[in-house]
Amino acid sequence: MDKALVFTGEQVPVIRMIALKGALKLETLGMQPRGRSAYSIIKQEFGLKGTRASVLEQFTAMVDKAKAGRNNG
């Protein structure tokens, strides 16, 4: 039997950040989004500036910090 993962409301923002980071990584490799790009969403919601590569570096640090905070709390 397959096991399902259930995320609580507290975990959803971190999971969303992880998904956005993955989408941005694909965009840096050349994949084109169909709707709004993860790059534009991240820049708007998290106030980051720079190229896709530099935003990916900055956002990766933010995601790692958010994941560490969830593990300690």
C-alpha positions in Angstrom: 0.0 0.0 0.0 1.3 3.5 -0.8 1.8 5.9 2.0 0.4 9.4 1.6 2.1 12.6 2.9 -0.1 15.1 4.7 1.0 18.6 5.3 -0.5 20.8 8.0 -1.2 24.5 7.5 2.1 25.4 9.2 4.1 23.5 6.6 2.4 24.8 3.5 4.5 28.0 3.1 7.8 26.1 3.3 6.6 23.5 0.8 5.5 26.4 -1.5 8.9 28.0 -1.2 10.6 24.6 -2.1 8.3 24.3 -5.2 9.1 27.9 -6.3 12.8 27.2 -5.9 12.6 24.1 -8.1 10.7 26.0 -10.7 13.2 28.9 -10.7 16.0 26.3 -11.1 14.3 24.9 -14.2 13.9 28.5 -15.5 17.6 29.1 -15.1 18.3 26.0 -17.2 16.1 27.4 -20.0 12.6 26.0 -19.4 9.9 28.5 -20.3 6.9 28.9 -17.9 3.3 28.9 -19.3 2.0 31.5 -16.9 3.9 33.8 -14.5 7.5 32.9 -14.0 8.7 31.7 -10.6 11.3 34.4 -11.0 8.7 37.2 -11.1 6.7 35.6 -8.3 9.8 35.3 -6.0 11.0 38.8 -6.8 7.6 40.3 -6.0 6.7 38.3 -2.9 10.1 38.1 -1.3 11.6 41.4 -2.5 14.7 40.0 -4.1 16.5 41.7 -7.0 19.0 40.6 -9.6 19.4 38.0 -12.4 17.7 34.6 -12.3 20.9 33.0 -11.1 21.5 35.5 -8.3 17.8 35.4 -7.2 18.1 31.6 -7.1 21.2 31.8 -4.8 19.4 34.3 -2.5 16.2 32.3 -2.5 18.0 29.0 -1.8 19.5 30.5 1.3 16.0 31.7 2.4 14.5 28.3 1.8 17.3 26.5 3.7 16.7 28.9 6.6 13.0 28.3 6.5 13.5 24.5 6.5 16.0 24.7 9.4 13.5 26.8 11.3 10.8 24.2 10.8 13.1 21.4 12.0 14.0 23.2 15.2 10.5 24.4 16.0 
